[in-house]
Amino acid sequence: MSTMLDTNEWSHRRLDAVRLYILDNMTLKQLKQEVKIGHQGSEVSLTTDQWKILLRSWGIFKYIRPEEASFIRTKRGTIMREGYWNCLLLANGILLDIREVERYYKRRAASRTGTAKPPAKGSARRHITFVPMPFSINSLSDIPTFENFRRLLWFTGVHFDSCFATGIWSKDNNGLYGRSNELIFGLKKLSKLHNMLCDAFRHCKSGSSGSMNIGFALMRSAFSLNETIVRIYHHRQFSDILALALLAQREGPPDIHKLLRSNLCDLANKVLHPNDPRRHIFQTLTRLNLDSAGDLWVAFDTYCRHLWMPRAGADEIKAYYSYNQASFPRADTGQFYALYAGKCLDEFDRILEQVDEAFEEYSTARFVMWHTAIRYLLKDARHADAETISRRLCSRLSRPDIVNQCSEQPQLNVDLSLSFYLFGVAQFAQLKHQDSMENFQKCINTRWRLVQGYSWDPTLGAALEKCGLAAGRMGRPELAKEYIQHLQGMYSAVVEEDRVAISENSTATLILNI
């Protein structure tokens, strides 16, 4: 092969070069043996010198460059205090080891050199990105954790780039990204997986044999969703899965978090193309050690938001909704409530006025944004403010035509039910038990328009439980007993469905004997 190198001929192998040379830590010798290209009917490999030229032209370096270290030091001084690294630091989308940056500073100070050396001929200084974090991520000082997290961020970036470039994530007529029918379907499956597993962990923690049976039945049912979960393209796919792994590690039975990740990885290896970045992400998740504090999850979700927000349009309200698409975070708070955090009630009013202008009346987007505001206030123990906003929202929901549509439109039914439920929660927290029970009952009545028999339903279950508690606090034990019996009927149906599934050799038996 000629010593002249046509870099365009090899441009499609750049991602492979990053994966092998940086993420897999191959040497140049190993890289040139691994990566070949078809050339005039035969496979051709590059020489070591040609690989050096190519890697420089792509800005791929194993170690930090002098000009990069100088830039980082200057930039860091403008955004954070000396001695703190409350950020993720990336070069061309590759996570940098902050310890390496600090070591470079020390070596340079010890050598008392002058200005940084200019870049080598033909090299492109990498684009350095600071992604602000609310804390320093101490767990990244562990080498295996750093390497796996770097791999996770890299393939996540590739996945986001691909989905935006191919139009999988594009805006609809309302200017919202990620709201195609296919993506909404995927989000509903993610939500069901989350709700089922959280309910399962809650039952398992009680310790009684009956509750344990319910918990494992719910887990087996949740695991039956995993193949669908692996195939979806929703942008929250991996943030939600990592959140579930963290919750399983904190709240679930021993090793269930490992089983969840390994099952998803096995399914990904089975159904996804070898070059699909999602497959690499699932593989990486099985190796990543999550810290119990949740710092890695918050860092990952923050990075996903960093990738999403600049490409989701100029409208802050719509971009915020299009990333969250839910009214509460899947694990720790992170930046989920960023739009509302620290705001007074008047500021909430102004934000919700903008929400009403941005989204159609009775649209899911408008409901989610109102529900998010209420949940933030509840989390912040601002119960009176939460009640005020809930009352304003629920005052819009009494129109007969809207109530009637709840029997025909499943999403509208959920939106109205949650509105009544959150209103009740705000009142219950203020010991307004009679008022709260009335709203919980409205939630129950609305859900019963669609939920048949004793089918498992998280919103209905939560409202039944709250009604039982409110009735008990009001000194009405017989009424409380009625609500609890309805709730027990729901979970008895879950256990019976699980028994039938096991008898039919369902794949749900994966976690039968944990």
N, C-alpha and C positions, 0 to 999 in steps of 0.2 A: 504494500500500500504506500502511496506517496506520502512524503513527510508533510505535504500540505494538508491541512485539516479543514474540511467543510463542517463547521459546527452545526449548521442547519440540518445536515444529514443525520445528526445524532440527537437532535433536540428532544425527540420523543422518548429518549432514554434518561432524561434528567431525573424524573421521579425515581427510576430504578437506581440511579447513582446515589441519590440521597438515602434511599432505603438501605442499600448495601454498604456504602462507604461511611455514612454517618450513623444511621440507626443500628445497623448490624456490625459496625466497627471493622469492616474489612480493610485489609491493606490494599495499596495500589496493585500489587501483584495479584491478589485474589480478585480484585475488581475486574482487571483486564481479562482474566480467565473466565469470569462469570458472564460478562456483558459482551455480546457480539452483535453484529448487524449484517443483514443480507446486503451484499455488494457485488453486482454483476454476476448474479447466479451462485455465489458462494458466501459462506460465513466469514466475516472479517473481524479481527479484534484490533484494538489500538495498542500502540506501544506505551510504555510507562510515561515517556515525555509527552506524547500526544494526550494522554489522560490528564496530565498536569495542566496542559493548556486548556483542555475542555472544562475541567473542574473550576479553574480560575475564571473562565469566561462565564460560567454559570453562578459564580459566587458561592461555591461549595468548598468550605474549609473545615478541617477537623478542629482547628484551634482558633482562638480569637486573634484578630489581626491588630497590629499596632494602631492603625488609624481608627479602628472600631473602638478600641479601649479608650482612646482619647475622646472620641465622640460621646461614649457612654458616661465617662467621668464628668464631662461638661454638662450633659443633659441631666444626669442624675442630680447634680447640685442644684438644679432649678426646680425640681419637682418633689424632692424628699430630703429629710434630714440626714446628715452624715452618720454613717453606721447602720442605716436602715435600708432594707431592700423590700419594701412593700409593693412588689410588682412581679409580673412575669416578664422576662427579658428574652426577646426573640430576634434572630437574624435570618431574614428571608423565610420566616415561618418556622424556623428550627429553634427550639428552646435552648438558650445558653445557660451554662452552669455558672451561677453567680460566684461560686467559690473560685472558679478559674479566672474570672474577671478580677477578683480581689487579689489573687496570687500574682496576676500580671502587674497590678498596681505596685505591689510590694517589690517585685523583681526590678521594675523600672526605677523605683525610688532608690533601691540599693545600688543600682548601677550608675545612678546620677546622669542618665543620658539626657540629651537635649530634646528637641521636638521629635514627634513620632515619625517613623520612616514612611516615605510615600509608598503607596500600593505597588506591588510587583507589576511589571509590564503585562498587560493583557488581563489583569484581574479586575473584577468589579466589586467595589465595597458593598457589602450586604446592607439591605435596608433594616435598620435597627428599630424595633418596636418595643415600647414600654406599655404593658397592660397593667394599670393600677389595681392593686388588691387592698382589702381592708386590713391586711396583716402580712407579716413575713411567713413564708411557708417552710417551716422548719423541717418537715418530713422530706423535703427535696435534698437535704444534706446526705440522705442515704443513697448510695450510688445506684443499686438496682431500682429503687423507687424513682429516682431522677430519670434513668434511662427509659423505663416503661412509661413514665408520664410524658417525656419528650416524644416518644413514639405515638402515644395517644393523641397529643396535640397536633403532631404532623399529619397523621392520617385524617384527623378530624378536619383540618384545614383543607386537605385535598378533597375530601367529601363535600365540604361547603362550596369550594370553588367549582367543583363539577356540577353540583345541583343548581347553582345560580347560572352557570354558563350554558347548561343544556335546557334551561327553562323549567326544570322540575319545580323549582321555587321561583315563581313569577307572580306578579300582582294581578288581582282580579279587577273587576270594574269599579270596585270601591277603593282601589289603591292599597289593598291588603295583600301581603305576601303569605304564602303557606296555607291558603284556604281553598285549595281545589278539593273536589269530592274525595279523591284518593287520599289526600293528606288528612282531611277531616276524619275519614275512616280509621286511618292509622292512629290519630290522636285519641280517638274513642277507645281503641284497644289498649293504648298505653295507660289511659285513665282507669280502665277496668282492671288491668294488671295491678296498678298501684293500689286501688281501693281494696281489691281482694286480698292482696298480701298484707296490707296494713291491718285489715280486719282479722286476718289469720293470726298475725303476730300478737294482736291484742288478746285473742282468745287463748293462745298458747301460754302467754305470760300468767294467766290466772292460776294455772297449775292443776285445776280439777280435771278429772278424766273426761267428763262431758265436754268441757270447753276445749280440751286438747283435741278431742275427736273432731269438733267443729273446725278448729284451726287447721288441722292437717287436711281435712276435706276441702277447705277453701284454698289451701296451697296447691293441692293437686289440680283443682279446677283452674287456678291461675296459671299453672305451668302448661296447661293445654293451650294457652294463648301464645306460647313462646315462638312457635314457627311463624305465626302471622307477624309477631313483633319483629322478628329478624328481617322480614321482607320489606318492611315499610320504609318510607323515605322522609318521614316527618323530621324537621330539624331538631326537635326536642328528644328524639329517639335515645341518643346516648347519654344526654344529661339526665333524663328520667331513669334510665337503666342504672347508671352509676348511683343515683340517689336511692334507688331501691336496694342496690347492693349494700349501701351504707346503712339503710334502715334495717335490712336483714341482719347485718353484722351487729348492730346495736340491740335490736329488739327481738330477732327471730331465734328459733332453735339453733343449737350449735351446728356450724358448717353449712347452714342453709344458704348463706350468701355465696359460698364456693359452689354449691350445687346449681344455684341460679345462673351464675356466670358460665360454668362449664357446660350446662345444658344449652344455653344460648349460643355458645361458641361451637358446640358440636352441630347444632342446626345450621349455623352460618356456614360452616365448612361443607355441609351437605347441599345447601340450596343456593349459595351465592357464588358468583364467578371468582376464580382465584385472584383476579386483578381488582375486584371490587374493594374500595377502601373500607367499606363497612365490615368486610370479612377480617381485614387486618385489625380493625378496632375491637371487634369481638375477641379476637385472639389476645390482644393486649390486655383487655379487661380481666382475663383469667390470671394474669401475672401481676397485676397492679395491687400492691398492698395499700388498702385505704386506712388512713389514720382515723381513729374513733372520734376525734374532734370535728371531723368533716372539712378540714381545710382544703384537702385535694378536691373534694367535690365542689366546694364554693369556687375554687380556682378554675376548675374545668368549666363550670357553668358561666363564670365571668368571661372566660375566653370565648365560649360559644356566642355570648352576647356581643363581644368585641367583633367577631366575624360577621354577625348578623346585622347589627344596627346600622352601620354605614350603608348597607345595600338594601335596606328595607324602606327607603323613601325618606323624604325630608320632614314629613309630618311626625312630630315626636309622639303624639298620642297613638297614631296608627302603628308606628314602628314598635312602640312599647307593647301594645296589645298583640301584634303579630308574632312577637317572640314568645310572650307568656302563654297566651291562649288558654289560660286557666286562672282561677281566682285565688289560688294558694300555692306556695312552693312545695315541691315534692320531698324535700328534705329540709336543710337549714335555709334561712332566709336569703343570704347572699344579697343580690341586687334586685330581688323579685319585687319589693315594694318601693323601689327607688323613686317612682313618680310621686308617691304620697308621703314618703318618710319625712318626719319633722314638720309637717304642715299643720296649720291651725284650721279650724272648721271653715272659716271664710275662704281659705285657700282651697280646701276640698270643694267647696261650692263652685269656685271658679273653674277648677279642673273638670268637675262633672258637667258643667255647662259646655265646656269644650268637647267633652265626650258625647253629649247629646247632639251637638252640631256635627260631629264627625261621623256618627253612626245612626242608622235608621232606627226608628222606634220599634221596640220589641225584637231587635236583632240580638243575636248571641253576643256579639262584640260589645254592645252597650251594656247588657246584663253583666258580662264578665268584668267590665271596668268598674261598675258600681259595686259588684260583689267583692272585688279586690279592695276597694276603699273600705268597705265595711269590715272585711277580715283584718285589714291592717289595724283599724281602730280597736277591734276586739283583742288582737295580739298585744296592743299597746295599753290594754286595760282602760281604754276610753269608751266605756260602755254607753254612757249617755249620748255621746256623739254618734256612736254606731247606731243607737236606737233612732236618733234624729234622721240620719240618712236612710235607714231602713224604712222608716215610716213614709218618707217622701217617695221612695221607690215603690213601696207596696200600695200607695194610694193610687198608682197608675194601673193597677192590675185587677180592678174590680169590674171592668167592662164585660158585659155578658158575652160578647163575641170573642174576646180574648180567652175567657174561661172555657168556652166551648171548643176553641181551637186546640186546647190542651189534650183533648181526646184524640186528635188527629196528627199533631205535630210533636214527636217525641222530644226534640230539643227545646221547644218552647215550654213543654211540660216540666222538664228539668230546670229550666231557668226560673219559672215561676215558683216551683217547689223550693228551690234554694233561697229565693228571695224571702219567702215566708219563714223558712227555717232560720236564716240568719237574723231576721227580725226577732224571732223567739229567743235565740241565743243571747242577743243583746239585752232583752228584758229579763231572762232567767238570771243573768249575771247580776242584775240589780234587785233580785228577789221579788220581781213582779211575776209571781208564779201563775196567776190566773190569766194575765195578758199573754204570757209566753205560751201557755198551753193552748190558747186559742190559735196562735200562729202556727204552732207545731201541728195542730189538728188540721189547719188549712193546708199545710205541706203534705200531710198524710192523705187527705182527701184528693188533692191534686195528683199525687203519685198513683193512687188507686184507680185513677181514670185509665192508666196504661199498664201498670204492673199487675199481672194476673196471678191469682192464688197466693201462694207463699213463695214466689220467686224471690231470690236474693236481690236486694236493691240497697245500696249504701245510704242513699238519702232517706228512703223510707225507714230503714233500720235505725238510723240516727234519730229521726223524729219520734219514732215509737219509744225509743229508750228515754229521750228527753221528756216525753209526755208522762211516762211512768214515774220519772223522778219528780216532775212538777206536781203530779197528783199526790204522790207520797208526802211532799212537803206541805201540801194543802190539807193533809189529814183525811185523804180519801183513798184508803188502801184498796177497796174493791175496784175502783176505777183504775188505779195503778196496776192491779193484777191483770185487768183486761188488756192493757197495752203490753205488758210483759208476755202474756200468753200469745199475742199476735207475733211478737218478736221471736219467741221460742218456736212458733210454728214455722217461721222463715228458716231458722237454722236447722230444724228437724228435716225440712225439705232438702237443705244443702247436704246433710249427712246421708240421706236416702239416695239422692242422685249420685253421690260419691260411691256408695255401696254398689249401685247398679253398674257404674262405670268400671269399677274394679272387677266385678264379676264378668264383664265383657272384655277383660284384658286390655283396658284402656292404657294408653301411654302415660296417663296420669299416675300410674303406680310407681313412677320414678322416685317419689319421696314417701313411699308406703312405709318403709321400715326405719325412717330416721328417728 
